[in-house]
Every structure is written in structure tokens, then in C-alpha cells.
């Protein structure tokens, strides 16, 4: 495993003078990149006045810019096809004072990320709440705002880290998922600790309370060795309030507003972006308002900032081999800048998947953000994948509310009937909950009938399914009864002092074992013989009748049929109504029971029953 060069002061000074170079972002780069333009954001006292030269075969200075702050210089280099690995010498001079530094250029190792698609199932993990594998990093020693671990506070740091996640890779792998989506792990050195990771203060450094850059790469290497992909959470819309840029902005327009008398709060109304009647005031508040006071809004219309963010994501892909990106608050950022970002990533890594958090209550809003949109033809976002928040809201009614299952399944049918709005329904991320929402289960269920139906639906419908950590052991909770911390609780058994562990069969309750066994069996089937059918096959569904929803997945002559009974009583399906899918007398395998059945003219499903036939 190659070490990642850290994002501290990496340049090695060759001479000293009045001109200082304290930091260069990115900390290193590579030869042989598709895009040969490299931006360096250089920080040092008085560096803006410096003249810049570069010395290295195949590397040319394109432009050096003083963006506004006296302490920042933006340098654009061309790293040509003939550039060799080594150390480029960058020289900064003001009058007779001159400082030279070495800048590392490495050869690409040729290892490309695998990326993820509808053949995968993502397991979403919040590192601070999943497992504490290294208690020595809990204090955040050496950070500006060290925060003591206090697990009694739902909104405080609990001590989970990358080592804890590495320790539990076998557990995750044994569940049968194929990819891990990791909530943000970059430095959040802010007052209060920002355990969730969405207040970045260093875009090139893993938060020391989670581990190090090298530990991040080790986690990914170990995941890859098990056949698991890793999706990294990123945030371009805003930074943390304690980012050094706040105290010394590289340019006056690096952020939207200064958080003072002109403070503008976002209205969280994404409808204004597409609303033909929206006022300029409302639209500006959506895109330029700060998400919260602790997360100032970055101005992606500044081309130098946008270039910085683009390079940052490419750097993490190349340095750590992440297999995909989930972009937080995607529509709140500048649409043109974000489209340019995705295009540049795709140019460097063709086919690379990025999913944007496009949180809309209806289907059309999300569809407008997908690449080659059918409902937003005048704007090209380049975004491959969007998130299915509409399905998330229907799920509890369809599968958990007594007496409402038939109505809920009908809503799921109507939801999928609107897939004509989407350019690529297979690139929709499907889920029932995540770190920003209520858990799918508000409390512990009396039985697992509805829950099993929900898992079956999630893993057999179109799109890329995502499970939230703890789903497999029936973790529950709502934001109403304890805020975000109540839906981000610790996985029992992976923190010091825990008396019960859910990571072993003996530590789980009988119902938890029943749930995990069912989900693991379904996941094993999905990633095995059924993978191509579910990932690349067609979908056909039938209007729910008498509360039973039936759909097929088909690829060539291979077929999967799903039947879900939303009633609290048994229901019989007349096979004649679905004759274009199956015929009486056909022998099929029931994946749930493991038995072969002969299709009768009428198929009877028990209350909240499932037939998963192949």
C-alpha cells in the first residue's frame, strides 16, 4: 500500500527569505493525467506579491494569480505528456528575497477504481457511531478544538473511527452488501466537534479523530481485498465555519456573504431552482444562502474555487482509490460548476459513478438533475445518479402501517409509473432511511412480515439499493424523539463499556437474528445468480389488485417474479391476470423458502406474504 502524502506543509524548503510557503494544495500530483493542467493553491505570508517560476522537465508555468488575499497565490501549471516523476522546483521571489520548494510529482500506479452501479448494494456507515477501534485518537490531541468523547450526548462525539470500521469489515462483508458508503471523514476541526463530518476544515486531511490519510487508504485496500467497494461522501456546497479560508479568504468572493449583517440563510426550497415563476430573491436564498451558520456557503461560480474542488475529488480518487462519490446538498451549489466537475471526473475516470443528494418530495425535481434529463432539457447537469426520496416517504405506509399496506403498495406502483421522467432509472439510489431521516422503523416491530417485504422490494426493484447501518439488526428511532442523534445511535457492542454486541449471533436477540439471516440470504442471492437480472434486466409491473403488487425482472430468458401481499389477510392471485409473465404449470424456485413450486391457476399468499420466484 502506497502512503498518501499528507495535506500539511509538504513542500520542502530549499532556501529561506522574507517570502514563505506554508502550504500547497494539492500536496502532490501525478504525471500522465488526462487533464494536464494543475492548479496549486499556495499559502504563505505575503506570497501574493511573489513572482513564480517552475523548473522540471515537461512542466510549464501557465499563469500565476494573486486572487485578493495578500497570503494566497494561485499557480497554474501544465504537466505535459513528457513530464517525468520527480520533484518540481517552485520558486517564489519578491525583489531580492526568494524561496524555493520541492513539489512531488508521482507516476500513476495504473490502478483504476471499480465504481458502483445497480449490481451493488451500499451499506451506509457513520464512522463516529459505528465502532471505536482506537481509543487513543478520541481526544483529538493537537487539534484547535479537541472534543472529549461523551457518549451520553446524542449530538456529541462518541469515538467511532476508521480502525473500528476496519475491525468490522468481516461483519459487513458477511452481510452480503457489496459497497460501503462512508459519511464524511475529512477534518472537522470546529467547536463542538462536528461528529457527522459535514463541516470540513481541511479538504486534504482525514480527521485525526477518525485516523489518518494512510489509514483511510488501508481501509479501502482491505475492503477491496474482500470485494467491497468504498463510496466517499463529499461536500462542495459549504465548508465548516472554522476553515482557515474564513479568517483569510483567498479572494473576496470565495464564499457567498460573510455571515455578518448581510447573513442570508438558505430557505431549503429546491423548487425555486426550476420554478418558472420564482423570484430572484427566493432563488438566490436557495443557492447562495448558508446552510446553517456553522456551514458557510462556498461560491462555486468562482472558477478558481471550483477548480480547487474538482482537483480535490480527483486527488482522493487517485490517492485512495475510492470507487464512487456521494455529493451532499448537490442542487444547492452552482449547477454549471458542478456539471463541469462531473465532466472532468468522467474524463479522468470514464464511467465513474457519482450520486447527488437531490432531496425533492416529488419525482420531477429529482429527475431534473439526472444526466440527459427529460424534464430539464435546457440544462445539462452530467450527474449520473440521483436519490429516490419519494420512495423513502412511501415505504413506511406500504410496509409498516397496519391496514395501510394495500394503499401503500398502490403508491409504490404509481411512483414507479413516473419513471418515464428519468433518463436512467437504474441509476437511482433507492433507500428507506439514512443519516438525515427517521429510521425506517420508528420502534421495535411485533413481527417481521412488513419489514421482510420492504427488504425484498428494495433489493428487487430498479435502481441502486442502499441500507443504513443497523437496518439488519432492526435499529429504530425518529428525529422527533431525540433529533439527529436518535437516528444515528451507536452500533451496540463496538464501543468501550458495551455489555451487549450485535456483531455476534450470541449477542443478538432472536428477532435480530431472524432479520439479519433473512437479509443476508436475500443479499447473497442478489449478488449471485440473480445479479444480472436485477441490475440490468427490464422491469414490468401490474396494477395492484386486491392489495397484491406483482412485478417481474427479466433479462433474456431469465426471469424473477415478485409478489407482495399488502393485506393483513391472505390473498389469492389469479395467474390468468399475469399470463404475460407466468403460466399455470410452470415450475419455479421460491427464493424465500428454498422450495420449488408448480404455478397453480390461483396462487395464495399469506397475510403480508412474499413470493420471490425465479
N, C-alpha and C positions, 0 to 999 in steps of 0.2 A: 504494500500500500504506500503510495506516494504521499508525502506530507503536504498539507495545504499551507502555503505561505500566509502567515497571519496578517491581519489588517492593521497592525500597529505601524510604527515607523520602520518601513522596510528598506528604504533607500540607504545605502551605506555611504556615509560622507567621505569624500576624498580630500576635501580642504575646508577650512573654516574661514568665515569672514562675517561682515555685517548682515549678509544675506543668509537666511536659514531655511532649511527644508525640513519640516517636522513630520510631514505625512504626504503620501501619494496614494490616490485611489485611481484604479485598482492597484493592489500591492504587487501584482506581476501580470504578465500576459504571455501569449503563445505565438510562435511563428506558424505559418500555414493556415491561418484562419481565413474563412471565405471573405469576410469583410476586412480589408487591410487597413482601415482607419481606426486608430486607437486614441481615445481621449484620456488624458491624465488630469485629474483634479489635484493640484498641488497646493498644500497649505504650509505657510511659514510667515513669520513676521516680516512685513514689508515686501513680500515676494511679488506683488502686483507690478512693481516698477522694474522688475528684472528683465533683462534680455535673455533669451533662451537659445541654446544650441544643443544639438544631439550628435553623438559620434558612435556609429555602429554600422557595419556593412548591411545594406539593404533597408536601413531605417532612415526616413527623411522627416524633417520638420515641415509640417503643412501650415501651421498657424499657432500663434500664442496670443491669448486674450486676457486682458485684465477685466473681469466681469463686474467689478464695482467695489468689492471689499479690498482694502489695501493688503490683505493677508491671503488672497487666493489668486492663483494663476491657472488658467485652463490651457492645456497644451494638446494640440492635435498632431499625431504622428502617422506616417504611412509605414506600415510594417509589410514590405513587399514580399513577393514570392521568393526572392533571392535572399531574404533575411535569414541569418543563422541564429540558432540558440546561443545564448551567452548573456553578457551584461552590457546594456547600452549605457553610455556615459551621458548624463544630462547635466548641462552647466547653466547656472543662473548667475548673472552678473549685473551689478549696479555700480556704474563708474569703475573704480579700481577694485571693488570688492567682488569676489567670485566664489561660488560654492558649486562643487560638482558632486553628483551622486551616481551610484550604480543602480540601474533598473533591470530586474531579471526578466529575461525572455526565455521561455522553455519550449522544447519541442512537444507538440501534441502527442499523446500516447496512443492515439488511434482507437481508444475505447469510446464507443458511442452509447448514449442512453437507449433504453429499450422503448420507452414511453408506454402509455396505457390506453386502453380502449374498452369497448363493450365486452370483450372477453375477460376483463378483470373485475374483481370486487375489491373496493377500497375499504380499509379499516381506519377510521379517523381517531387519532390519538392526541390528547392534550398532554404534553410531556410532564408538566408540573403536577398533574393529577393521576398519572398512570403508575409510576413506580420510582422509588428513590433507591438508586443503586450505588450512590456515592455520597455519603453524608458529609464528607469533608468540603464539598463545594456549596453547602447550604447557606453559609453566611454571606457569600458574595464579597469575600475579602478583596480589597484593592479597588472596589468599585466606588463611584462617587456617592451612591445611595444604597449601601448594603442593607438588606432587609432580612430580619431574623425569621426563620421558618416558624409559622404558627398555624397548625392545622385546625385549631379551634375557630379560626376566622375563615368563613366561606370565601371571602374575597381576598385572602392573603396568600402568600407563597406557602406551598406545602412540601416542597423539596424534591419533587419528581425531576428526573434528568435523563440524559442520553444513555448513561450506563444502565439505568433502570429499564429503559426500553430495550437495550441490547440483551439484558438478562432475560427478557420475556419474549424474545423473538421465537423461541421454540413454541411457546404458548400460542402466539399469533399464527404462526405457520401451521400448527396442528388444527387450528380452527378451520382452515381451508381458504382463507382470503388470499389474494394474490398481490396486493399492494397496500402500502401504509401511507396514509395522508397524515403528515405531521403538522400540527398547528405551529405558528411561527416560533423559531428558535434563535433569531438574531438578538443581539444585545438590546435590552430594555432597561437602561440604567436611569430610572426615573424614581421620583419619590413614591413610596408605596409599593414598588417592586414590579408592577405590571406583569403578574404571573402568566397572563394569557398570551403575551408576546406581540400585541398589535401596536406597540408604541416604540418603534425602532429608534435607537440612538447610535447605531453603527451598522451600516449595511454590509460590512465585510467581516464581522466578528460574531461567532456564536456566543450567546450569553454565558458568561463563566459559571453561572449557577446551573446551567444545563450541561456544560462541558466545554470543549474546545473545538476549533475547526477540525483538528485531526480526529477527534472523537466522532464528529459528525461524519467524516469520510469513512471511518472504521465501521460505524453503524450501517452505512449504505453498503459497504463491501460485504459485511456479514449478512445483511438482508439479501443482497444479490446471490450470495452463495447458497441461500435457501430457496432461490427462485422468487423472492419477494421484491417488488418494485417499491420505490420511495417517491412520494409526491411532496414537494416543498411548498409551504404556504408563504406567499409574498404580499406586500402591501405597498403600492405605489401612490395611493391617494393621499396618504398622510404619513408623517413621522411622529415620533414622540416629542413632547414639549421640551425635553432635556437634550435633544440632539444638539451638538455644537453649532449647527447651522443657525439655530435660533438666536444664539448670542452673537454670532458673526455670520451674517448671510453672505454667501459668495456673491450674490447680486441682489439688488433691492427687490426684484420680482421672483425670487426663489420660492417664496410662499405667497399664497393669496391672503393678503391682510397681515396685520401684525399682532392681532389678538388684543389690541388696546381699545381705544374709543371707537375704532371702526370695526370691532368684532362682529363677524357675521357667522351665525350658526346655520349649518345645513338644515333644510326642512325635511330631509329624508323622503322627499316625494319624487321618486324617479319618473313618475308620469310626466313631469314638466319637460323632460328631455325630448319626448316625442309629441307632446301635446301641441297641436297646431294653433291653439288659442292661448298658450301660456304667456304670461307677462315676462319681460326681461328680468324683472326683479326676482320673480319666483325661480326662473331657470338659473339665474346666477347664484341664488342661495343654495340650490341643489348641488351644483358642481363646484362652486368656489367657497362655500361655507365650510367652516371647520367641523369635523365630525363630532368632536367634543372639545372642550377647552384644553384637554391634555393631549390632543392629537391634531396639531396644526396642519392645514391643507396645503400640500405641495402644488406648485404651479407647473403642470406638465406642458403648458404652452411655451415655457422657456426651453428652447431647443437644447441648451447645454445640460440642464437638469434632466431632460428626457433621455439624452444620450447617456448620461451617467446611469440612469435606472436601467436602460437597455443593456449596457455593458455589465451591470451588476448581475442581472439574471443569467446572462451568458457565462459570466465568470463562475457562478455557482454550478451551472450545468457542467462546464468543462472541468472545474476543480474537484467536484464531489460526485459527479455522475448521477445526479438526481434524474428521475425518469419522467417527471412531469411537474407542472406548476398549477397551483390553485391561487387565483388572484382575488384578493379581498376587495370588497366595495368597488368592483370593476366599473360600473357606469358613472360613479362619482368623479372619476378622473377624465381628462380631456380625451375625447373619442379619437381624434386624429393622432395624438401622441401614442395612445395605446395600440391603435392599428399599426402604426409604424413599428412599435416594439414587437408585436407578434410576427410581423413580416420579417423583421431582422432575425428573430429566433428561428423561424421556419427556414430562412435562407441558410443559417448555420447548421441547423439540425432538421432536415426535411421530415415532415410528418409529425413533428413534436407536438404533443397534446397539452393544451392549456385550458383549464376550466375557469370561467369567470363567475364570481358571485353576483348574479343579476337577480336581485330579490324583488320580484313582482308578484302581486296577488293573482294575476291572470296570465294566460298563456302568451298573448300577443306581445306583452312587454319583454318577456324573456326571448321570444322568437326574433324580436327586432335586433338583438345583439349577436345572434349567431352568424357566422360567416356565410356570405351569399344569401342574406336574409330575403325572404319572400315578402315580408311586410315592411321592410325598410330599405327598398332598393336604391335609394339615393345615397346611402352611407355604407361604406364597406368597413366593417369592424375587424375582419380577419380572425375573429375569435372562434376556435373550433368547437368548444363545448360550453354549454350553459347549465344552470342548476334548475331543477324542477320543484320550485317551492309550491306550486299549485298542487302537485300530487301530495306533498307533505301535509298540507292542510286537510286534504280529503281523507287521508289514511286512518286517523282515529275513528271517524264516523263509520268508515267502511268495515273496520275490523274489530273495534273495541267497544262500541256503544251497543248495549243490549237493545234489540228491536230495531236498530237503525242500519243493520248490515246490508239489507237489500237496497235501501235508498243510497247508501254509500257506494256500493258496487256499481250502481247505475251512474253515479257521479264520476267514478273512475272510467267507466265506458265513455261518457261524454267528454271527459278530459282527453283521453287518447284520440277521440274522434276529431280533435282540433290539431292533431299532429301535422296536418297539411300546412299549418303556419310555419313549421320549422323546416329549414333547409336539410337538416340531417338529424332525424330523431334518435338515431343510435348514438349520437354524441350529446345526449342529455344526461346529466348526472342525476340519478334518482335516489331518493332517501326519505326516511321518515323523521329524522331528527339530526341535529348537530349541536355544536357548542353554543350556538346563538339562539336556540329554540328550546321549547319544552321537550323533555324526553317523550318518546313515543308512548311509554307507559307513565301515566300520572301517578299510579300506585301499583302495588303488587296485585296481579290478577288472581281470580279464583281458579281459573283453568287456562290452558294454553291454546285453546281452539282458535280464537281470533288471531292471537299472536302468530301461530303457525301459518295461518292463511296469509297474514301480512308478509312474512318472510318468503313464502312461496311466490307471492305476487312480485315482490321486489326483485327476486332472483330469476324470474322468468319473463318479465315484461321487457319492453325495449329500453335501451339506454345502458348507462354505466352505473351499477348499484354501489351505494356507499353505506356502510354500517358505522354507527357511532360506538366508541369503546364502551363495553359494559352491556351492550344490547344482548349479547349472548348469555349473560347471567341475570337478565331481567332488571337492570338498573332503571330506576324510575325517578321522577321529580318534575316539578314545574317551576317556572320563574316566578310565578305568582306567590309561591310558598317559600321563597328564600332567595329570589334574584338569580343572577347568573351562576353563582356558586352552587346553587341547589341542583343545577343540571350539569355541573362539572365536578361532581364528587369524586373522591379518591377510589381507585380500584382496591377493594379490601384485600389486604394481605401482602402488599408490596411496600409498606411503609413501616419504619421502626415503631414498635409498640402494638402493631396489629395482632390481634389474637386469632383472627379467622382469615384464611386465604382462599380466594376463589380461583387461584391458579392450579389447584389440585382438585381432583374429583372428591377426595375426602373432605375438603373444606367447603364444598358447595352443598346447598340444600337439594333434596330430591327433585324439586321443581326446576332449580337452576341446572341440574344435570340433564333433566329431560329437555330443557330448552337448548342447551349447548349441544347435546347429542343430535337433536333434530337439525339444528342449523349447520353443524359440521357435516352431517350426512348430505344435506342439500348442497352445501358448498363443494363437497368432494365430487358429487355428481355433476355439478355445473362446470367445474373446471376440467372434468374428464371427458367422457364420451359425448356429453351434450354441449360442449363449449361452442363449437362452430355453429350449431343450430341456434343457440340463444344469442350469440354475438353477431352473427352475420345473416341469420335466416329472416324470412319475411314474417310478418305478424298479421293475423286475421282474427277478428273477434265478432261475437254475436251479441245483439241486444240482449241484456239480461232479461230472462223470463222466469216468473215466479221466484225472483230473488237469486237465481243462479247465473253466474257470469262464466262464459266459456270462451276460450281463445286458443289459437294454435300458433306454434312457431314451426316454420318449415324451411328446410334447405335441401333442394333437390328432392330425393325420395325419402328423406329422413324427416320424421315428424315428432313433435311434442304437443300434447293436448293438455290444457289446464282447465279444471272445473272447480269453481268455488261456490259453495252454498252459503249465502248470506243470512239464511233464516235460522231461527232458534229451533226449528223443527226439520225433520228430514224432507227431502225434495227429490222428485223423480224427473229425469231429463229424457224427453222423447228424442231418441237418436235420429229420427227422421228429420228433425229440425236442423240438424248439423250434418246432414248427409254429405255435404261437400268436403267435410273433414274426415269423418269416420263412418263406417258402415257396420250394421249388426253382423256378428260372426267374426269380426276382426279380433285377433289375439294381440293384446298389448301388455306391456310391463308397467305395473304400478310402482313408481319410484318410491312412494311414501311407505308402502307396506312390503315392497320387495317381491310381490307375487305377480304372476301372470294372470290376466283376466280375459275372458271372452266377452266382447261387447254385446250386450243384450239390447233388444229394441227400446227398453227403458232402463236407464242407469240411475240407481238410487244412491243419493249422498246423505250421510247422517247430518244432524244439526251442525252447522259451521264446518261441514266436511270438505275435504280436498280430494280430488282425483288428479294425479300428475302422471299422465300416461305417455309412454314412449314406445 
